[in-house]
């Protein structure tokens, strides 16, 4: 069918937005990308009509994981990941042989592993896999639009080194701010973590171990057809990066050094230690420090950060934070407070500031795990 005809079909369905299930509308978006055969969307609508789809709309919308299976682009991507994954693992082992032979491997080895991942396991054309773009190690583009910036470190230098991960994220965030890209990732050829930049922090998008023998379907969110979609909130618990896990931090050397890390002039902390960051390249937009330099929670500053939002701290409220970012910020602070046992149910008698925080989250119909992590 003529692509213009699909556009006309999609346009006709926009007026029915209130009456059609969300996953049908997602299929229409795929139709605009010429992914569906003639009659595909009509078949879906006919099936719903025969089964009285209006009575099943709530059920369908609530099963987010099953919604993806209705996307032809997702099915093709998942099939590709599963079929190619064994070959990817084999080639990855060959690339890492240098590390086993010499005891170390250059950052280029990890870059080659990621090139294999995005261009053979996923569907990115090699021509859209760009190296060294304005200091960013890897930038993925589609039709000239930059979608993902990846900061790469030498093999096994990030796994599980909290300090190194925070430093790599800080670099990626500054490059993203300069190039106006909204999704970043860090990887060492062993792990891959990607996140959206939103509400002054990071929202988990993907976390996978590249040595996992089981093909990770979560990679779909970094595919050409998945990168532009919003991750469903119910999927995020499966994709988050476990930064709070105990780590062993090997000595940082050579290429892992972060001497160029931008620090706040007053607090001497990187951007990742603040609950809100308006622009990662401008320290004046960094608000509410609540983490220490090593990424652990600052128990002294955490309640002060909460007070600056909900009441006041030393008679003043913090400024320069948009109202729409407040729920995500409160969620980050609550997640930190819960981790160190300052909120119920971990705390039997929480301090007033944390009881106030719990009340605000309840009013906003949020839990600490429902919003950005701010890693």
CORBELHU-V859952 format. One record per pair of residues at least 12 apart in sequence whose C-alpha atoms are under 8 Angstrom apart, sorted by sequence separation. I is the first residue (numbers start at 1). J is the second residue. D is the distance in Angstrom with one decimal. If there is no record, write none. Layout:
I&J&D ; I&J&D
This chain:
13&25&7.7 ; 128&140&5.8 ; 129&141&6.9 ; 137&149&7.6 ; 138&150&5.1 ; 172&184&6.3 ; 183&195&5.8 ; 184&196&6.6 ; 193&205&7.7 ; 194&206&5.0 ; 206&218&6.3 ; 271&283&7.7 ; 274&286&6.2 ; 275&287&6.4 ; 276&288&6.5 ; 289&301&6.7 ; 290&302&4.8 ; 342&354&7.0 ; 343&355&7.3 ; 28&41&7.3 ; 96&109&7.2 ; 128&141&5.2 ; 136&149&6.7 ; 137&150&6.2 ; 138&151&6.8 ; 172&185&7.2 ; 183&196&4.5 ; 184&197&7.5 ; 193&206&5.6 ; 194&207&6.5 ; 206&219&6.9 ; 274&287&5.8 ; 275&288&5.4 ; 289&302&7.5 ; 27&41&7.3 ; 95&109&6.4 ; 115&129&7.3 ; 128&142&6.4 ; 136&150&7.0 ; 137&151&5.5 ; 138&152&7.7 ; 172&186&7.5 ; 182&196&5.9 ; 183&197&5.9 ; 192&206&7.5 ; 193&207&4.5 ; 274&288&5.3 ; 275&289&6.2 ; 13&28&8.0 ; 136&151&6.5 ; 137&152&6.2 ; 153&168&7.8 ; 169&184&8.0 ; 182&197&5.2 ; 192&207&5.7 ; 193&208&6.7 ; 206&221&7.0 ; 271&286&6.7 ; 274&289&4.1 ; 275&290&6.6 ; 290&305&6.7 ; 343&358&7.7 ; 152&168&7.8 ; 169&185&7.5 ; 182&198&7.7 ; 191&207&7.4 ; 192&208&5.4 ; 205&221&7.2 ; 206&222&7.8 ; 273&289&5.6 ; 274&290&5.8 ; 289&305&6.9 ; 24&41&7.6 ; 95&112&7.9 ; 151&168&6.3 ; 169&186&6.5 ; 191&208&5.9 ; 192&209&6.4 ; 273&290&6.0 ; 274&291&6.8 ; 288&305&5.2 ; 309&326&7.9 ; 337&354&7.8 ; 10&28&5.6 ; 95&113&7.4 ; 151&169&7.4 ; 168&186&6.4 ; 191&209&4.5 ; 192&210&7.1 ; 265&283&7.6 ; 273&291&4.5 ; 10&29&7.2 ; 190&209&5.9 ; 191&210&5.6 ; 262&281&7.9 ; 264&283&5.5 ; 272&291&7.9 ; 273&292&6.4 ; 24&44&7.6 ; 151&171&7.2 ; 190&210&5.1 ; 191&211&8.0 ; 263&283&7.5 ; 273&293&6.8 ; 288&308&7.9 ; 334&354&8.0 ; 10&31&7.5 ; 24&45&8.0 ; 92&113&6.0 ; 151&172&5.5 ; 165&186&7.6 ; 189&210&6.7 ; 190&211&6.2 ; 218&239&7.1 ; 10&32&7.1 ; 150&172&6.6 ; 264&286&7.8 ; 273&295&6.7 ; 149&172&6.7 ; 269&292&7.5 ; 270&293&7.0 ; 272&295&7.7 ; 334&357&7.1 ; 7&31&7.8 ; 269&293&5.7 ; 306&330&7.3 ; 334&358&7.7 ; 6&31&6.1 ; 7&32&5.7 ; 6&32&5.9 ; 149&175&7.7 ; 205&231&6.7 ; 149&176&6.6 ; 306&333&6.9 ; 330&357&7.4 ; 6&34&7.6 ; 88&116&7.0 ; 305&333&7.8 ; 3&32&7.2 ; 88&117&7.1 ; 158&187&7.3 ; 159&188&7.8 ; 158&188&6.0 ; 331&361&7.5 ; 3&34&6.4 ; 157&188&6.3 ; 159&190&7.2 ; 205&236&6.9 ; 208&239&7.7 ; 287&318&7.7 ; 302&333&7.0 ; 330&361&7.3 ; 88&120&7.9 ; 149&181&7.2 ; 156&188&5.7 ; 159&191&6.8 ; 204&236&6.5 ; 207&239&5.1 ; 88&121&7.1 ; 148&181&6.7 ; 151&184&7.9 ; 153&186&7.9 ; 155&188&4.6 ; 156&189&7.0 ; 158&191&7.7 ; 206&239&4.7 ; 207&240&5.9 ; 335&368&4.9 ; 147&181&6.3 ; 148&182&7.4 ; 149&183&6.6 ; 150&184&5.8 ; 151&185&6.3 ; 152&186&5.9 ; 153&187&6.4 ; 154&188&5.4 ; 155&189&5.4 ; 156&190&6.0 ; 205&239&6.0 ; 206&240&6.5 ; 207&241&5.5 ; 287&321&8.0 ; 302&336&8.0 ; 327&361&7.7 ; 334&368&5.3 ; 335&369&6.7 ; 19&54&7.8 ; 146&181&6.4 ; 147&182&7.2 ; 148&183&5.1 ; 149&184&4.8 ; 150&185&4.6 ; 151&186&4.8 ; 152&187&5.2 ; 153&188&4.8 ; 154&189&7.5 ; 155&190&6.6 ; 204&239&6.5 ; 205&240&7.0 ; 206&241&7.7 ; 285&320&7.3 ; 302&337&7.4 ; 331&366&7.6 ; 333&368&7.9 ; 1&37&7.9 ; 21&57&5.8 ; 36&72&7.4 ; 84&120&7.3 ; 85&121&6.5 ; 136&172&7.2 ; 147&183&6.5 ; 148&184&5.5 ; 149&185&6.2 ; 150&186&5.4 ; 151&187&6.6 ; 152&188&5.8 ; 153&189&8.0 ; 204&240&5.2 ; 331&367&6.8 ; 332&368&6.6 ; 1&38&6.3 ; 20&57&8.0 ; 35&72&7.5 ; 84&121&5.8 ; 148&185&7.2 ; 150&187&7.3 ; 204&241&7.0 ; 327&364&7.3 ; 331&368&4.5 ; 23&61&7.5 ; 35&73&7.2 ; 330&368&7.8 ; 331&369&7.0 ; 335&373&7.6 ; 21&60&7.3 ; 22&61&6.4 ; 136&175&6.1 ; 297&336&6.6 ; 327&366&7.9 ; 331&370&7.2 ; 332&371&7.2 ; 21&61&6.8 ; 81&121&5.3 ; 135&175&7.2 ; 331&371&5.6 ; 332&372&6.2 ; 30&71&7.9 ; 80&121&6.6 ; 81&122&6.7 ; 111&152&6.6 ; 134&175&7.6 ; 331&372&6.7 ; 332&373&5.3 ; 80&122&7.4 ; 110&152&6.9 ; 331&373&7.5 ; 332&374&6.0 ; 27&70&7.9 ; 30&73&7.6 ; 110&153&6.9 ; 278&321&7.8 ; 290&333&7.7 ; 297&340&7.8 ; 328&371&5.2 ; 329&372&7.5 ; 23&67&5.9 ; 27&71&6.2 ; 110&154&6.0 ; 327&371&7.5 ; 328&372&5.4 ; 23&68&8.0 ; 26&71&7.6 ; 77&122&7.0 ; 107&152&6.8 ; 109&154&7.2 ; 110&155&5.7 ; 276&321&7.6 ; 77&123&7.6 ; 107&153&5.3 ; 108&154&7.3 ; 109&155&7.2 ; 307&353&6.8 ; 310&356&7.7 ; 23&70&7.3 ; 107&154&3.8 ; 306&353&7.1 ; 310&357&7.5 ; 106&154&5.5 ; 107&155&6.7 ; 193&241&6.7 ; 306&354&7.9 ; 105&154&6.4 ; 106&155&7.4 ; 105&155&6.4 ; 303&353&6.6 ; 104&155&8.0 ; 303&354&7.5 ; 306&357&7.1 ; 276&329&6.6 ; 275&329&5.9 ; 275&332&6.8 ; 275&333&7.1 ; 96&155&7.9 ; 201&275&6.9 ; 114&189&6.7 ; 200&275&7.3 ; 201&276&5.9 ; 113&189&6.0 ; 200&276&4.4 ; 201&277&6.2 ; 110&187&7.7 ; 199&276&7.4 ; 200&277&4.4 ; 110&188&5.6 ; 111&189&7.4 ; 200&278&5.3 ; 110&189&4.5 ; 200&279&7.9 ; 109&189&7.7 ; 147&227&7.2 ; 107&188&7.7 ; 147&228&7.8 ; 162&243&6.8 ; 142&224&7.7 ; 162&247&6.7 ; 160&246&8.0 ; 161&247&6.0 ; 163&249&7.5 ; 160&247&5.1 ; 161&248&6.2 ; 162&249&7.0 ; 160&248&6.3 ; 161&249&4.7 ; 164&252&7.7 ; 160&249&6.9 ; 161&250&6.9 ; 171&261&6.9 ; 167&258&6.3 ; 170&261&7.1 ; 164&256&7.1 ; 170&262&8.0 ; 157&250&7.9 ; 167&261&7.0 ; 157&252&8.0 ; 122&219&7.7 ; 122&220&7.8 ; 276&374&8.0 ; 124&223&7.0 ; 157&256&7.3 ; 275&374&6.4 ; 122&222&8.0 ; 123&223&6.1 ; 124&224&6.1 ; 170&270&7.1 ; 274&374&8.0 ; 122&223&5.7 ; 123&224&6.2 ; 154&255&7.5 ; 170&271&6.6 ; 122&224&7.9 ; 153&255&7.4 ; 154&256&7.6 ; 170&272&6.6 ; 177&279&6.4 ; 272&374&7.1 ; 153&256&6.8 ; 169&272&7.9 ; 177&280&6.0 ; 178&281&7.2 ; 272&375&6.3 ; 177&281&6.3 ; 118&223&7.7 ; 166&272&6.8 ; 174&280&5.2 ; 173&280&6.0 ; 174&281&5.3 ; 170&280&7.9 ; 89&210&7.8 ; 89&211&6.7 ; 89&213&7.7 ; 199&324&7.4 ; 200&325&6.8 ; 199&325&4.6 ; 86&213&7.7 ; 199&326&7.8 ; 201&329&8.0 ; 166&295&7.1 ; 199&328&6.3 ; 200&329&7.7 ; 85&215&5.9 ; 199&329&7.5 ; 163&294&5.5 ; 162&294&7.2 ; 163&295&6.7 ; 237&369&8.0 ; 243&375&7.6 ; 82&215&5.5 ; 162&295&6.9 ; 81&215&6.3 ; 81&216&7.6 ; 81&217&7.2 ; 233&370&7.1 ; 78&217&6.0 ; 78&220&7.0 ; 77&220&6.5 ; 74&220&6.8 ; 77&223&7.7 ; 107&255&7.8 ; 74&225&7.8 ; 73&225&6.6 ; 74&226&7.8 ; 64&232&6.9 ; 203&371&7.3 ; 204&372&7.1 ; 203&372&4.5 ; 204&373&7.1 ; 64&234&6.9 ; 65&235&7.2 ; 202&372&5.8 ; 203&373&6.0 ; 64&235&7.6 ; 201&372&6.7 ; 202&373&6.1 ; 203&374&6.9 ; 201&373&7.3 ; 202&374&4.8 ; 199&372&7.8 ; 201&374&4.6 ; 202&375&6.2 ; 198&372&7.9 ; 200&374&8.0 ; 201&375&7.4 ; 166&375&7.7
